[in-house]
């Protein structure tokens, strides 16, 4: 029997939360089969089997913390004799309990209630059942299993939910808070959400934010996108407005390089970067992730669209590579995709600025002759680090960015 040790799954990561076991003790596994999903402070990571065999023990229960280089589960390789079975066959017979647990010769006679796998800390159940238990904030050890060897079935969970359990409810109710309210559910803040909570507090408390709002007429930009979409889709990619936002931003950064600079922790030195790595905030199932497209200034619109699609899909699954989360120089939060019009974003430190993009609305606007026209208008709200970016700087930068977006053909003049 071999122990699988939790490997290094990211720079500086020493522990992670076991989100979901894909197997149970006694299950046969194949090489590269998904075994468990764990949550680090960066993303959701799927761990696969190193070789074929059978799972014999899960060391870390679902929802608990696993340590790097510590045993995660034990398995028996294919073709290896089952040591537990062999030991049982060679050992002197002993009166078994109703669940097949041999009685210790020094232990007292068995009581009316037999030892169950749950009592021993192992509760067999399928991943679907475990998910159902987790959705209802229950613990498998609380549920009596009617399956083989005490295995908890879906019917057992439903029966437990429908059965009156006054004593259990009384024991599980949390203590009232200082406000006198009793929470219906309490869960630890872990993984990406814990890191987000820490970093947002640090950014909001240590960086003086200067906010600047503007309206952008994207009527021409929408028309250009519609003309280009068939060509991009023919290559298997989607063309959203995000690649245009990014490309225009990289061009505007060339005119106002301080927007792409970063202040050191002592606040006495500015570092400027020629490479524009633009991050995009993604609302993933793991929490807020901000992967970034590297070197936007040197990419075509199609290359940016391809990267945006890859990073968005990876982030929504919580499986972003560590390298995609590092090295950002400026960020975009497209709150408009969810229907928002205005937002006051918090800077993704150590970056200097972030923009929140609102939804596009068709609104009446006057043209140069005073006639009313129907135009596509979106609102943007910038947040800049006011320690070294003033209002005039961010206004000039936003105007340059806006100019490229309102007249997208002007970007052609700056393409290599």
Buried (B, 14 or more C-beta within 10 A) or exposed (E): BBEBEBEEBBEEBEBBBBBBBBBBBEBEBEEEEEBBBBBBBBBBBBBEBBEBBBBBBBBBBBBEBBEBEEBBBBBBEEEEEEEEEEEBEEEEEEEEBEBEBBBEEEEEEBEEEBBBBBBEEBBBBBEEBBEBBBEEEBBBBBBEBEBEBBBBBEEBBEEBEEEEEEEEEEEEEEEEEEEEEEEEEEEEEBBBBBBBEEBBEEBEEEBEBBBBBBBBBBBBBBEBBEEBBEEBEEEEBBBBBBBBBBBBBBBBBEBBEBBBBBBEEEEEEEEEBEBBBBBBBBBBEBBBBBBBBBBBBEBEBBBBBBBBBBBBEBBBBBBBEBEBBEEBBBBBBBBBBEEBBEBEBBBBBBBBBBBBBBBBEEEEBEEEEEEEEEBBBBBBBBBBBBBBBEEEBBBBBBEBBBBBBBEBEEBEEBEE
